[in-house]
Structures are given as structure tokens and as C-alpha cells.
Amino acid sequence: MRITCPLCGARDHREFTYKGAALPVPALEAGTVAWDTHVHLRENPAGPHEELWQHSMGCGAWLKVRRNTVSHEILAVELAQDAGLAIMEERS
Ligand SMILES: [Zn+2]
């Protein structure tokens, strides 16, 4: 599987790290039920699915990837920031 990073071009998927489903993040004050649902309840679709990937072995950009989970065909890729997704960086 190859993912086309908008900044680097087409690269092998092993350069990228899967970061989960590309879902809207609840507001901080949304409450425990909304956050519990966001963190623990996930769809497991067979077909097109929007995901977050990071080009961790490349430029480091976070990407919103639309991928068919059955065929692994990459249907669309855009920078997460251009898709309006807030990214919370991990601290080491
Ligand atoms: Zn890149």
C-alpha cells in the first residue's frame, strides 16, 4: 500500500503511522458521556473510512486519509490541518 503525502509524494505505507479514525473531537466541556463515546466506541466499517496517519518516517505531517478497509485502496489524502482536524501532539 502506498500513501501519497501532499508534501513528499507517494511513499510506502511503512513510512506512516496509523493514528486512528479521523473523528471530530468533542469540546473539552462536552462531558464524560461524549468523551467516553469518542474514546471507546468506534465504527468498524468494511469499505471507505476516514483515518489519521502521520508521515512519521518522513516530514512528520498529519494526514487525513480516506481508505477502503477491504481493498486498502487509498481514495483521498489531504493534510489534517487543511481538513480542519485538530491534532494533539504526543509528548515524550
Ligand atoms: Zn510527508
PDB file of the backbone (N, CA, C, O) and the ligand in Angstrom, with CONECT records:
HET     ZN  A 101       1
ATOM      1  N   MET A   1       0.857  -1.177   0.000  1.00  0.00           N
ATOM      2  CA  MET A   1       0.000   0.000   0.000  1.00  0.00           C
ATOM      3  C   MET A   1       0.899   1.235   0.000  1.00  0.00           C
ATOM      4  O   MET A   1       1.869   1.304   0.756  1.00  0.00           O
ATOM      5  N   ARG A   2       0.574   2.205  -0.849  1.00  0.00           N
ATOM      6  CA  ARG A   2       1.316   3.450  -0.935  1.00  0.00           C
ATOM      7  C   ARG A   2       0.379   4.598  -0.586  1.00  0.00           C
ATOM      8  O   ARG A   2      -0.785   4.622  -0.987  1.00  0.00           O
ATOM      9  N   ILE A   3       0.912   5.539   0.166  1.00  0.00           N
ATOM     10  CA  ILE A   3       0.163   6.727   0.560  1.00  0.00           C
ATOM     11  C   ILE A   3       0.881   7.925  -0.041  1.00  0.00           C
ATOM     12  O   ILE A   3       2.101   8.049   0.068  1.00  0.00           O
ATOM     13  N   THR A   4       0.124   8.796  -0.669  1.00  0.00           N
ATOM     14  CA  THR A   4       0.712   9.991  -1.265  1.00  0.00           C
ATOM     15  C   THR A   4       0.631  11.144  -0.271  1.00  0.00           C
ATOM     16  O   THR A   4      -0.427  11.740  -0.070  1.00  0.00           O
ATOM     17  N   CYS A   5       1.765  11.442   0.340  1.00  0.00           N
ATOM     18  CA  CYS A   5       1.835  12.594   1.237  1.00  0.00           C
ATOM     19  C   CYS A   5       1.763  13.856   0.373  1.00  0.00           C
ATOM     20  O   CYS A   5       2.491  13.961  -0.614  1.00  0.00           O
ATOM     21  N   PRO A   6       0.904  14.809   0.723  1.00  0.00           N
ATOM     22  CA  PRO A   6       0.803  16.031  -0.085  1.00  0.00           C
ATOM     23  C   PRO A   6       2.123  16.813  -0.135  1.00  0.00           C
ATOM     24  O   PRO A   6       2.330  17.609  -1.051  1.00  0.00           O
ATOM     25  N   LEU A   7       3.011  16.595   0.832  1.00  0.00           N
ATOM     26  CA  LEU A   7       4.265  17.343   0.869  1.00  0.00           C
ATOM     27  C   LEU A   7       5.428  16.569   0.255  1.00  0.00           C
ATOM     28  O   LEU A   7       6.357  17.181  -0.272  1.00  0.00           O
ATOM     29  N   CYS A   8       5.399  15.230   0.310  1.00  0.00           N
ATOM     30  CA  CYS A   8       6.550  14.414  -0.101  1.00  0.00           C
ATOM     31  C   CYS A   8       6.297  13.556  -1.335  1.00  0.00           C
ATOM     32  O   CYS A   8       7.246  13.098  -1.970  1.00  0.00           O
ATOM     33  N   GLY A   9       5.044  13.333  -1.680  1.00  0.00           N
ATOM     34  CA  GLY A   9       4.730  12.445  -2.792  1.00  0.00           C
ATOM     35  C   GLY A   9       4.420  11.040  -2.316  1.00  0.00           C
ATOM     36  O   GLY A   9       4.285  10.800  -1.116  1.00  0.00           O
ATOM     37  N   ALA A  10       4.306  10.107  -3.257  1.00  0.00           N
ATOM     38  CA  ALA A  10       3.920   8.729  -2.948  1.00  0.00           C
ATOM     39  C   ALA A  10       5.041   8.015  -2.192  1.00  0.00           C
ATOM     40  O   ALA A  10       6.203   8.050  -2.597  1.00  0.00           O
ATOM     41  N   ARG A  11       4.669   7.370  -1.087  1.00  0.00           N
ATOM     42  CA  ARG A  11       5.635   6.658  -0.253  1.00  0.00           C
ATOM     43  C   ARG A  11       5.003   5.345   0.220  1.00  0.00           C
ATOM     44  O   ARG A  11       3.780   5.215   0.267  1.00  0.00           O
ATOM     45  N   ASP A  12       5.852   4.378   0.566  1.00  0.00           N
ATOM     46  CA  ASP A  12       5.378   3.116   1.123  1.00  0.00           C
ATOM     47  C   ASP A  12       4.680   3.377   2.456  1.00  0.00           C
ATOM     48  O   ASP A  12       5.096   4.247   3.220  1.00  0.00           O
ATOM     49  N   HIS A  13       3.629   2.630   2.728  1.00  0.00           N
ATOM     50  CA  HIS A  13       2.860   2.856   3.959  1.00  0.00           C
ATOM     51  C   HIS A  13       3.695   2.655   5.226  1.00  0.00           C
ATOM     52  O   HIS A  13       3.325   3.152   6.290  1.00  0.00           O
ATOM     53  N   ARG A  14       4.820   1.932   5.126  1.00  0.00           N
ATOM     54  CA  ARG A  14       5.648   1.707   6.314  1.00  0.00           C
ATOM     55  C   ARG A  14       6.322   2.985   6.808  1.00  0.00           C
ATOM     56  O   ARG A  14       6.862   3.011   7.913  1.00  0.00           O
ATOM     57  N   GLU A  15       6.294   4.054   5.991  1.00  0.00           N
ATOM     58  CA  GLU A  15       6.818   5.350   6.449  1.00  0.00           C
ATOM     59  C   GLU A  15       5.801   6.097   7.316  1.00  0.00           C
ATOM     60  O   GLU A  15       6.120   7.127   7.910  1.00  0.00           O
ATOM     61  N   PHE A  16       4.576   5.571   7.383  1.00  0.00           N
ATOM     62  CA  PHE A  16       3.487   6.273   8.059  1.00  0.00           C
ATOM     63  C   PHE A  16       3.059   5.502   9.304  1.00  0.00           C
ATOM     64  O   PHE A  16       3.240   4.288   9.390  1.00  0.00           O
ATOM     65  N   THR A  17       2.492   6.219  10.260  1.00  0.00           N
ATOM     66  CA  THR A  17       1.952   5.611  11.469  1.00  0.00           C
ATOM     67  C   THR A  17       0.454   5.891  11.532  1.00  0.00           C
ATOM     68  O   THR A  17       0.014   7.037  11.449  1.00  0.00           O
ATOM     69  N   TYR A  18      -0.317   4.814  11.681  1.00  0.00           N
ATOM     70  CA  TYR A  18      -1.769   4.950  11.803  1.00  0.00           C
ATOM     71  C   TYR A  18      -2.086   5.566  13.153  1.00  0.00           C
ATOM     72  O   TYR A  18      -1.571   5.121  14.179  1.00  0.00           O
ATOM     73  N   LYS A  19      -2.934   6.591  13.157  1.00  0.00           N
ATOM     74  CA  LYS A  19      -3.263   7.304  14.395  1.00  0.00           C
ATOM     75  C   LYS A  19      -4.738   7.229  14.770  1.00  0.00           C
ATOM     76  O   LYS A  19      -5.179   7.919  15.690  1.00  0.00           O
ATOM     77  N   GLY A  20      -5.507   6.393  14.063  1.00  0.00           N
ATOM     78  CA  GLY A  20      -6.895   6.204  14.434  1.00  0.00           C
ATOM     79  C   GLY A  20      -7.862   6.844  13.456  1.00  0.00           C
ATOM     80  O   GLY A  20      -7.471   7.440  12.452  1.00  0.00           O
ATOM     81  N   ALA A  21      -9.137   6.700  13.783  1.00  0.00           N
ATOM     82  CA  ALA A  21     -10.186   7.245  12.920  1.00  0.00           C
ATOM     83  C   ALA A  21     -10.152   8.765  12.961  1.00  0.00           C
ATOM     84  O   ALA A  21      -9.867   9.362  13.999  1.00  0.00           O
ATOM     85  N   ALA A  22     -10.445   9.384  11.826  1.00  0.00           N
ATOM     86  CA  ALA A  22     -10.476  10.854  11.741  1.00  0.00           C
ATOM     87  C   ALA A  22     -11.863  11.326  12.153  1.00  0.00           C
ATOM     88  O   ALA A  22     -12.750  11.522  11.322  1.00  0.00           O
ATOM     89  N   LEU A  23     -12.023  11.500  13.450  1.00  0.00           N
ATOM     90  CA  LEU A  23     -13.322  11.884  14.005  1.00  0.00           C
ATOM     91  C   LEU A  23     -13.250  13.273  14.593  1.00  0.00           C
ATOM     92  O   LEU A  23     -12.192  13.692  15.061  1.00  0.00           O
ATOM     93  N   PRO A  24     -14.368  14.004  14.577  1.00  0.00           N
ATOM     94  CA  PRO A  24     -14.375  15.294  15.260  1.00  0.00           C
ATOM     95  C   PRO A  24     -14.176  15.098  16.763  1.00  0.00           C
ATOM     96  O   PRO A  24     -14.748  14.183  17.355  1.00  0.00           O
ATOM     97  N   VAL A  25     -13.379  15.947  17.365  1.00  0.00           N
ATOM     98  CA  VAL A  25     -13.082  15.846  18.798  1.00  0.00           C
ATOM     99  C   VAL A  25     -14.107  16.670  19.575  1.00  0.00           C
ATOM    100  O   VAL A  25     -14.349  17.827  19.233  1.00  0.00           O
ATOM    101  N   PRO A  26     -14.723  16.083  20.631  1.00  0.00           N
ATOM    102  CA  PRO A  26     -15.689  16.839  21.413  1.00  0.00           C
ATOM    103  C   PRO A  26     -15.023  18.042  22.099  1.00  0.00           C
ATOM    104  O   PRO A  26     -13.813  18.054  22.330  1.00  0.00           O
ATOM    105  N   ALA A  27     -15.828  19.029  22.410  1.00  0.00           N
ATOM    106  CA  ALA A  27     -15.320  20.169  23.168  1.00  0.00           C
ATOM    107  C   ALA A  27     -14.891  19.697  24.551  1.00  0.00           C
ATOM    108  O   ALA A  27     -15.424  18.717  25.073  1.00  0.00           O
ATOM    109  N   LEU A  28     -13.935  20.391  25.136  1.00  0.00           N
ATOM    110  CA  LEU A  28     -13.431  19.982  26.454  1.00  0.00           C
ATOM    111  C   LEU A  28     -14.547  19.880  27.479  1.00  0.00           C
ATOM    112  O   LEU A  28     -14.514  19.009  28.348  1.00  0.00           O
ATOM    113  N   GLU A  29     -15.535  20.761  27.386  1.00  0.00           N
ATOM    114  CA  GLU A  29     -16.629  20.777  28.357  1.00  0.00           C
ATOM    115  C   GLU A  29     -17.798  19.881  27.943  1.00  0.00           C
ATOM    116  O   GLU A  29     -18.878  19.989  28.522  1.00  0.00           O
ATOM    117  N   ALA A  30     -17.611  19.001  26.957  1.00  0.00           N
ATOM    118  CA  ALA A  30     -18.703  18.179  26.432  1.00  0.00           C
ATOM    119  C   ALA A  30     -19.227  17.156  27.446  1.00  0.00           C
ATOM    120  O   ALA A  30     -20.359  16.689  27.322  1.00  0.00           O
ATOM    121  N   GLY A  31     -18.429  16.814  28.427  1.00  0.00           N
ATOM    122  CA  GLY A  31     -18.899  15.878  29.443  1.00  0.00           C
ATOM    123  C   GLY A  31     -18.373  14.471  29.224  1.00  0.00           C
ATOM    124  O   GLY A  31     -17.855  14.136  28.159  1.00  0.00           O
ATOM    125  N   THR A  32     -18.521  13.652  30.269  1.00  0.00           N
ATOM    126  CA  THR A  32     -17.911  12.319  30.253  1.00  0.00           C
ATOM    127  C   THR A  32     -18.554  11.378  29.246  1.00  0.00           C
ATOM    128  O   THR A  32     -17.864  10.542  28.663  1.00  0.00           O
ATOM    129  N   VAL A  33     -19.862  11.496  29.029  1.00  0.00           N
ATOM    130  CA  VAL A  33     -20.516  10.585  28.082  1.00  0.00           C
ATOM    131  C   VAL A  33     -19.985  10.834  26.669  1.00  0.00           C
ATOM    132  O   VAL A  33     -19.668   9.888  25.949  1.00  0.00           O
ATOM    133  N   ALA A  34     -19.889  12.106  26.274  1.00  0.00           N
ATOM    134  CA  ALA A  34     -19.373  12.431  24.932  1.00  0.00           C
ATOM    135  C   ALA A  34     -17.927  11.983  24.785  1.00  0.00           C
ATOM    136  O   ALA A  34     -17.547  11.446  23.744  1.00  0.00           O
ATOM    137  N   TRP A  35     -17.120  12.199  25.813  1.00  0.00           N
ATOM    138  CA  TRP A  35     -15.711  11.790  25.731  1.00  0.00           C
ATOM    139  C   TRP A  35     -15.547  10.286  25.791  1.00  0.00           C
ATOM    140  O   TRP A  35     -14.696   9.728  25.098  1.00  0.00           O
ATOM    141  N   ASP A  36     -16.354   9.616  26.613  1.00  0.00           N
ATOM    142  CA  ASP A  36     -16.310   8.155  26.664  1.00  0.00           C
ATOM    143  C   ASP A  36     -16.664   7.576  25.297  1.00  0.00           C
ATOM    144  O   ASP A  36     -16.006   6.650  24.822  1.00  0.00           O
ATOM    145  N   THR A  37     -17.694   8.117  24.671  1.00  0.00           N
ATOM    146  CA  THR A  37     -18.100   7.654  23.342  1.00  0.00           C
ATOM    147  C   THR A  37     -16.989   7.900  22.339  1.00  0.00           C
ATOM    148  O   THR A  37     -16.682   7.029  21.525  1.00  0.00           O
ATOM    149  N   HIS A  38     -16.380   9.083  22.389  1.00  0.00           N
ATOM    150  CA  HIS A  38     -15.315   9.426  21.439  1.00  0.00           C
ATOM    151  C   HIS A  38     -14.104   8.503  21.595  1.00  0.00           C
ATOM    152  O   HIS A  38     -13.517   8.071  20.603  1.00  0.00           O
ATOM    153  N   VAL A  39     -13.739   8.209  22.824  1.00  0.00           N
ATOM    154  CA  VAL A  39     -12.519   7.433  23.076  1.00  0.00           C
ATOM    155  C   VAL A  39     -12.739   5.934  22.898  1.00  0.00           C
ATOM    156  O   VAL A  39     -11.858   5.239  22.393  1.00  0.00           O
ATOM    157  N   HIS A  40     -13.904   5.425  23.307  1.00  0.00           N
ATOM    158  CA  HIS A  40     -14.074   3.967  23.392  1.00  0.00           C
ATOM    159  C   HIS A  40     -14.992   3.330  22.352  1.00  0.00           C
ATOM    160  O   HIS A  40     -14.867   2.134  22.090  1.00  0.00           O
ATOM    161  N   LEU A  41     -15.899   4.080  21.758  1.00  0.00           N
ATOM    162  CA  LEU A  41     -16.847   3.468  20.825  1.00  0.00           C
ATOM    163  C   LEU A  41     -16.454   3.827  19.406  1.00  0.00           C
ATOM    164  O   LEU A  41     -16.431   5.002  19.039  1.00  0.00           O
ATOM    165  N   ARG A  42     -16.150   2.833  18.621  1.00  0.00           N
ATOM    166  CA  ARG A  42     -15.695   3.058  17.252  1.00  0.00           C
ATOM    167  C   ARG A  42     -16.510   2.234  16.268  1.00  0.00           C
ATOM    168  O   ARG A  42     -16.936   1.120  16.570  1.00  0.00           O
ATOM    169  N   GLU A  43     -16.715   2.795  15.100  1.00  0.00           N
ATOM    170  CA  GLU A  43     -17.269   2.034  13.991  1.00  0.00           C
ATOM    171  C   GLU A  43     -16.143   1.152  13.449  1.00  0.00           C
ATOM    172  O   GLU A  43     -14.966   1.487  13.589  1.00  0.00           O
ATOM    173  N   ASN A  44     -16.497   0.055  12.847  1.00  0.00           N
ATOM    174  CA  ASN A  44     -15.513  -0.812  12.212  1.00  0.00           C
ATOM    175  C   ASN A  44     -16.005  -1.119  10.804  1.00  0.00           C
ATOM    176  O   ASN A  44     -16.393  -2.248  10.505  1.00  0.00           O
ATOM    177  N   PRO A  45     -15.985  -0.095   9.932  1.00  0.00           N
ATOM    178  CA  PRO A  45     -16.636  -0.247   8.632  1.00  0.00           C
ATOM    179  C   PRO A  45     -15.860  -1.150   7.677  1.00  0.00           C
ATOM    180  O   PRO A  45     -14.630  -1.191   7.707  1.00  0.00           O
ATOM    181  N   ALA A  46     -16.584  -1.864   6.842  1.00  0.00           N
ATOM    182  CA  ALA A  46     -15.990  -2.600   5.728  1.00  0.00           C
ATOM    183  C   ALA A  46     -16.239  -1.749   4.490  1.00  0.00           C
ATOM    184  O   ALA A  46     -17.309  -1.803   3.884  1.00  0.00           O
ATOM    185  N   GLY A  47     -15.228  -0.962   4.127  1.00  0.00           N
ATOM    186  CA  GLY A  47     -15.389  -0.056   2.994  1.00  0.00           C
ATOM    187  C   GLY A  47     -14.677   1.248   3.281  1.00  0.00           C
ATOM    188  O   GLY A  47     -13.752   1.271   4.093  1.00  0.00           O
ATOM    189  N   PRO A  48     -15.077   2.329   2.645  1.00  0.00           N
ATOM    190  CA  PRO A  48     -14.397   3.617   2.832  1.00  0.00           C
ATOM    191  C   PRO A  48     -14.451   4.095   4.282  1.00  0.00           C
ATOM    192  O   PRO A  48     -15.488   4.032   4.942  1.00  0.00           O
ATOM    193  N   HIS A  49     -13.301   4.572   4.754  1.00  0.00           N
ATOM    194  CA  HIS A  49     -13.174   5.001   6.135  1.00  0.00           C
ATOM    195  C   HIS A  49     -12.153   6.127   6.183  1.00  0.00           C
ATOM    196  O   HIS A  49     -11.120   6.065   5.518  1.00  0.00           O
ATOM    197  N   GLU A  50     -12.447   7.164   6.977  1.00  0.00           N
ATOM    198  CA  GLU A  50     -11.516   8.275   7.088  1.00  0.00           C
ATOM    199  C   GLU A  50     -10.633   8.072   8.312  1.00  0.00           C
ATOM    200  O   GLU A  50     -11.121   7.830   9.416  1.00  0.00           O
ATOM    201  N   GLU A  51      -9.324   8.176   8.097  1.00  0.00           N
ATOM    202  CA  GLU A  51      -8.346   7.866   9.137  1.00  0.00           C
ATOM    203  C   GLU A  51      -7.287   8.954   9.235  1.00  0.00           C
ATOM    204  O   GLU A  51      -7.063   9.715   8.293  1.00  0.00           O
ATOM    205  N   LEU A  52      -6.645   9.012  10.389  1.00  0.00           N
ATOM    206  CA  LEU A  52      -5.493   9.882  10.572  1.00  0.00           C
ATOM    207  C   LEU A  52      -4.226   9.042  10.462  1.00  0.00           C
ATOM    208  O   LEU A  52      -4.112   7.979  11.072  1.00  0.00           O
ATOM    209  N   TRP A  53      -3.288   9.533   9.683  1.00  0.00           N
ATOM    210  CA  TRP A  53      -1.977   8.904   9.558  1.00  0.00           C
ATOM    211  C   TRP A  53      -0.949  10.004   9.728  1.00  0.00           C
ATOM    212  O   TRP A  53      -1.190  11.149   9.347  1.00  0.00           O
ATOM    213  N   GLN A  54       0.182   9.668  10.292  1.00  0.00           N
ATOM    214  CA  GLN A  54       1.280  10.624  10.396  1.00  0.00           C
ATOM    215  C   GLN A  54       2.443  10.125   9.544  1.00  0.00           C
ATOM    216  O   GLN A  54       2.794   8.946   9.598  1.00  0.00           O
ATOM    217  N   HIS A  55       3.032  11.006   8.768  1.00  0.00           N
ATOM    218  CA  HIS A  55       4.213  10.636   7.972  1.00  0.00           C
ATOM    219  C   HIS A  55       5.412  10.668   8.908  1.00  0.00           C
ATOM    220  O   HIS A  55       6.274  11.541   8.820  1.00  0.00           O
ATOM    221  N   SER A  56       5.440   9.694   9.804  1.00  0.00           N
ATOM    222  CA  SER A  56       6.402   9.685  10.911  1.00  0.00           C
ATOM    223  C   SER A  56       7.837   9.419  10.460  1.00  0.00           C
ATOM    224  O   SER A  56       8.773   9.845  11.136  1.00  0.00           O
ATOM    225  N   MET A  57       8.032   8.734   9.350  1.00  0.00           N
ATOM    226  CA  MET A  57       9.392   8.476   8.853  1.00  0.00           C
ATOM    227  C   MET A  57       9.732   9.427   7.704  1.00  0.00           C
ATOM    228  O   MET A  57      10.648   9.175   6.921  1.00  0.00           O
ATOM    229  N   GLY A  58       8.980  10.516   7.622  1.00  0.00           N
ATOM    230  CA  GLY A  58       9.195  11.497   6.559  1.00  0.00           C
ATOM    231  C   GLY A  58       9.110  12.896   7.132  1.00  0.00           C
ATOM    232  O   GLY A  58       9.885  13.264   8.015  1.00  0.00           O
ATOM    233  N   CYS A  59       8.169  13.672   6.630  1.00  0.00           N
ATOM    234  CA  CYS A  59       8.079  15.088   7.009  1.00  0.00           C
ATOM    235  C   CYS A  59       7.368  15.302   8.342  1.00  0.00           C
ATOM    236  O   CYS A  59       7.416  16.405   8.887  1.00  0.00           O
ATOM    237  N   GLY A  60       6.705  14.271   8.882  1.00  0.00           N
ATOM    238  CA  GLY A  60       6.013  14.393  10.157  1.00  0.00           C
ATOM    239  C   GLY A  60       4.589  14.919  10.047  1.00  0.00           C
ATOM    240  O   GLY A  60       3.898  15.047  11.058  1.00  0.00           O
ATOM    241  N   ALA A  61       4.140  15.224   8.832  1.00  0.00           N
ATOM    242  CA  ALA A  61       2.798  15.795   8.657  1.00  0.00           C
ATOM    243  C   ALA A  61       1.721  14.787   9.057  1.00  0.00           C
ATOM    244  O   ALA A  61       1.866  13.577   8.883  1.00  0.00           O
ATOM    245  N   TRP A  62       0.630  15.343   9.602  1.00  0.00           N
ATOM    246  CA  TRP A  62      -0.557  14.545   9.904  1.00  0.00           C
ATOM    247  C   TRP A  62      -1.476  14.633   8.701  1.00  0.00           C
ATOM    248  O   TRP A  62      -1.708  15.707   8.146  1.00  0.00           O
ATOM    249  N   LEU A  63      -1.997  13.471   8.309  1.00  0.00           N
ATOM    250  CA  LEU A  63      -2.810  13.384   7.104  1.00  0.00           C
ATOM    251  C   LEU A  63      -4.177  12.809   7.422  1.00  0.00           C
ATOM    252  O   LEU A  63      -4.319  11.949   8.291  1.00  0.00           O
ATOM    253  N   LYS A  64      -5.174  13.293   6.709  1.00  0.00           N
ATOM    254  CA  LYS A  64      -6.486  12.660   6.727  1.00  0.00           C
ATOM    255  C   LYS A  64      -6.545  11.797   5.475  1.00  0.00           C
ATOM    256  O   LYS A  64      -6.475  12.303   4.355  1.00  0.00           O
ATOM    257  N   VAL A  65      -6.673  10.491   5.676  1.00  0.00           N
ATOM    258  CA  VAL A  65      -6.640   9.528   4.574  1.00  0.00           C
ATOM    259  C   VAL A  65      -7.996   8.844   4.488  1.00  0.00           C
ATOM    260  O   VAL A  65      -8.491   8.312   5.482  1.00  0.00           O
ATOM    261  N   ARG A  66      -8.592   8.858   3.312  1.00  0.00           N
ATOM    262  CA  ARG A  66      -9.810   8.072   3.079  1.00  0.00           C
ATOM    263  C   ARG A  66      -9.375   6.777   2.410  1.00  0.00           C
ATOM    264  O   ARG A  66      -8.852   6.782   1.295  1.00  0.00           O
ATOM    265  N   ARG A  67      -9.601   5.655   3.116  1.00  0.00           N
ATOM    266  CA  ARG A  67      -9.083   4.356   2.676  1.00  0.00           C
ATOM    267  C   ARG A  67     -10.205   3.337   2.690  1.00  0.00           C
ATOM    268  O   ARG A  67     -11.039   3.325   3.595  1.00  0.00           O
ATOM    269  N   ASN A  68     -10.218   2.484   1.681  1.00  0.00           N
ATOM    270  CA  ASN A  68     -11.153   1.374   1.666  1.00  0.00           C
ATOM    271  C   ASN A  68     -10.563   0.271   2.538  1.00  0.00           C
ATOM    272  O   ASN A  68      -9.509  -0.276   2.215  1.00  0.00           O
ATOM    273  N   THR A  69     -11.229  -0.056   3.633  1.00  0.00           N
ATOM    274  CA  THR A  69     -10.674  -1.019   4.586  1.00  0.00           C
ATOM    275  C   THR A  69     -10.715  -2.452   4.062  1.00  0.00           C
ATOM    276  O   THR A  69     -10.083  -3.334   4.643  1.00  0.00           O
ATOM    277  N   VAL A  70     -11.435  -2.698   2.993  1.00  0.00           N
ATOM    278  CA  VAL A  70     -11.496  -4.040   2.400  1.00  0.00           C
ATOM    279  C   VAL A  70     -10.368  -4.213   1.387  1.00  0.00           C
ATOM    280  O   VAL A  70      -9.625  -5.193   1.443  1.00  0.00           O
ATOM    281  N   SER A  71     -10.241  -3.271   0.467  1.00  0.00           N
ATOM    282  CA  SER A  71      -9.240  -3.393  -0.609  1.00  0.00           C
ATOM    283  C   SER A  71      -7.930  -2.670  -0.282  1.00  0.00           C
ATOM    284  O   SER A  71      -6.925  -2.882  -0.961  1.00  0.00           O
ATOM    285  N   HIS A  72      -7.928  -1.825   0.744  1.00  0.00           N
ATOM    286  CA  HIS A  72      -6.797  -0.970   1.133  1.00  0.00           C
ATOM    287  C   HIS A  72      -6.479   0.094   0.092  1.00  0.00           C
ATOM    288  O   HIS A  72      -5.422   0.721   0.150  1.00  0.00           O
ATOM    289  N   GLU A  73      -7.378   0.300  -0.852  1.00  0.00           N
ATOM    290  CA  GLU A  73      -7.193   1.372  -1.834  1.00  0.00           C
ATOM    291  C   GLU A  73      -7.268   2.719  -1.121  1.00  0.00           C
ATOM    292  O   GLU A  73      -8.172   2.966  -0.323  1.00  0.00           O
ATOM    293  N   ILE A  74      -6.307   3.581  -1.422  1.00  0.00           N
ATOM    294  CA  ILE A  74      -6.319   4.940  -0.874  1.00  0.00           C
ATOM    295  C   ILE A  74      -7.178   5.794  -1.798  1.00  0.00           C
ATOM    296  O   ILE A  74      -6.875   5.926  -2.984  1.00  0.00           O
ATOM    297  N   LEU A  75      -8.234   6.365  -1.265  1.00  0.00           N
ATOM    298  CA  LEU A  75      -9.195   7.100  -2.081  1.00  0.00           C
ATOM    299  C   LEU A  75      -8.917   8.601  -2.084  1.00  0.00           C
ATOM    300  O   LEU A  75      -9.225   9.281  -3.063  1.00  0.00           O
ATOM    301  N   ALA A  76      -8.345   9.125  -1.010  1.00  0.00           N
ATOM    302  CA  ALA A  76      -8.046  10.559  -0.924  1.00  0.00           C
ATOM    303  C   ALA A  76      -7.071  10.795   0.222  1.00  0.00           C
ATOM    304  O   ALA A  76      -7.076  10.073   1.219  1.00  0.00           O
ATOM    305  N   VAL A  77      -6.239  11.812   0.065  1.00  0.00           N
ATOM    306  CA  VAL A  77      -5.297  12.207   1.115  1.00  0.00           C
ATOM    307  C   VAL A  77      -5.239  13.724   1.144  1.00  0.00           C
ATOM    308  O   VAL A  77      -5.132  14.369   0.101  1.00  0.00           O
ATOM    309  N   GLU A  78      -5.310  14.288   2.331  1.00  0.00           N
ATOM    310  CA  GLU A  78      -5.107  15.729   2.496  1.00  0.00           C
ATOM    311  C   GLU A  78      -4.456  15.975   3.846  1.00  0.00           C
ATOM    312  O   GLU A  78      -4.527  15.143   4.750  1.00  0.00           O
ATOM    313  N   LEU A  79      -3.827  17.124   3.962  1.00  0.00           N
ATOM    314  CA  LEU A  79      -3.243  17.487   5.252  1.00  0.00           C
ATOM    315  C   LEU A  79      -4.368  17.624   6.271  1.00  0.00           C
ATOM    316  O   LEU A  79      -5.415  18.198   5.971  1.00  0.00           O
ATOM    317  N   ALA A  80      -4.154  17.096   7.474  1.00  0.00           N
ATOM    318  CA  ALA A  80      -5.189  17.161   8.510  1.00  0.00           C
ATOM    319  C   ALA A  80      -5.558  18.604   8.824  1.00  0.00           C
ATOM    320  O   ALA A  80      -6.723  18.910   9.077  1.00  0.00           O
ATOM    321  N   GLN A  81      -4.570  19.486   8.809  1.00  0.00           N
ATOM    322  CA  GLN A  81      -4.864  20.891   9.125  1.00  0.00           C
ATOM    323  C   GLN A  81      -5.757  21.504   8.054  1.00  0.00           C
ATOM    324  O   GLN A  81      -6.586  22.356   8.371  1.00  0.00           O
ATOM    325  N   ASP A  82      -5.613  21.096   6.799  1.00  0.00           N
ATOM    326  CA  ASP A  82      -6.479  21.594   5.736  1.00  0.00           C
ATOM    327  C   ASP A  82      -7.886  21.023   5.847  1.00  0.00           C
ATOM    328  O   ASP A  82      -8.844  21.621   5.357  1.00  0.00           O
ATOM    329  N   ALA A  83      -8.011  19.855   6.498  1.00  0.00           N
ATOM    330  CA  ALA A  83      -9.314  19.221   6.695  1.00  0.00           C
ATOM    331  C   ALA A  83     -10.007  19.748   7.950  1.00  0.00           C
ATOM    332  O   ALA A  83     -11.125  19.337   8.260  1.00  0.00           O
ATOM    333  N   GLY A  84      -9.345  20.661   8.676  1.00  0.00           N
ATOM    334  CA  GLY A  84      -9.947  21.239   9.872  1.00  0.00           C
ATOM    335  C   GLY A  84      -9.869  20.350  11.090  1.00  0.00           C
ATOM    336  O   GLY A  84     -10.607  20.552  12.055  1.00  0.00           O
ATOM    337  N   LEU A  85      -8.978  19.358  11.062  1.00  0.00           N
ATOM    338  CA  LEU A  85      -8.842  18.444  12.200  1.00  0.00           C
ATOM    339  C   LEU A  85      -7.795  18.990  13.168  1.00  0.00           C
ATOM    340  O   LEU A  85      -6.693  19.364  12.766  1.00  0.00           O
ATOM    341  N   ALA A  86      -8.151  19.026  14.424  1.00  0.00           N
ATOM    342  CA  ALA A  86      -7.211  19.441  15.469  1.00  0.00           C
ATOM    343  C   ALA A  86      -6.357  18.242  15.837  1.00  0.00           C
ATOM    344  O   ALA A  86      -6.874  17.148  16.060  1.00  0.00           O
ATOM    345  N   ILE A  87      -5.059  18.447  15.899  1.00  0.00           N
ATOM    346  CA  ILE A  87      -4.136  17.362  16.248  1.00  0.00           C
ATOM    347  C   ILE A  87      -3.493  17.704  17.584  1.00  0.00           C
ATOM    348  O   ILE A  87      -2.954  18.794  17.777  1.00  0.00           O
ATOM    349  N   MET A  88      -3.565  16.747  18.495  1.00  0.00           N
ATOM    350  CA  MET A  88      -2.908  16.905  19.792  1.00  0.00           C
ATOM    351  C   MET A  88      -1.630  16.079  19.761  1.00  0.00           C
ATOM    352  O   MET A  88      -1.683  14.850  19.797  1.00  0.00           O
ATOM    353  N   GLU A  89      -0.496  16.738  19.693  1.00  0.00           N
ATOM    354  CA  GLU A  89       0.788  16.038  19.624  1.00  0.00           C
ATOM    355  C   GLU A  89       1.054  15.301  20.929  1.00  0.00           C
ATOM    356  O   GLU A  89       0.713  15.775  22.012  1.00  0.00           O
ATOM    357  N   GLU A  90       1.673  14.129  20.801  1.00  0.00           N
ATOM    358  CA  GLU A  90       2.090  13.368  21.972  1.00  0.00           C
ATOM    359  C   GLU A  90       3.361  13.969  22.530  1.00  0.00           C
ATOM    360  O   GLU A  90       4.190  14.496  21.787  1.00  0.00           O
ATOM    361  N   ARG A  91       3.506  13.891  23.802  1.00  0.00           N
ATOM    362  CA  ARG A  91       4.740  14.352  24.436  1.00  0.00           C
ATOM    363  C   ARG A  91       5.551  13.146  24.868  1.00  0.00           C
ATOM    364  O   ARG A  91       4.999  12.162  25.359  1.00  0.00           O
ATOM    365  N   SER A  92       6.844  13.223  24.687  1.00  0.00           N
ATOM    366  CA  SER A  92       7.690  12.089  25.083  1.00  0.00           C
ATOM    367  C   SER A  92       8.442  12.433  26.348  1.00  0.00           C
ATOM    368  O   SER A  92       9.211  11.614  26.851  1.00  0.00           O
TER     369      SER A  92
HETATM  370 ZN    ZN A 101       5.477  13.781   4.053  1.00  0.00          ZN2+
END
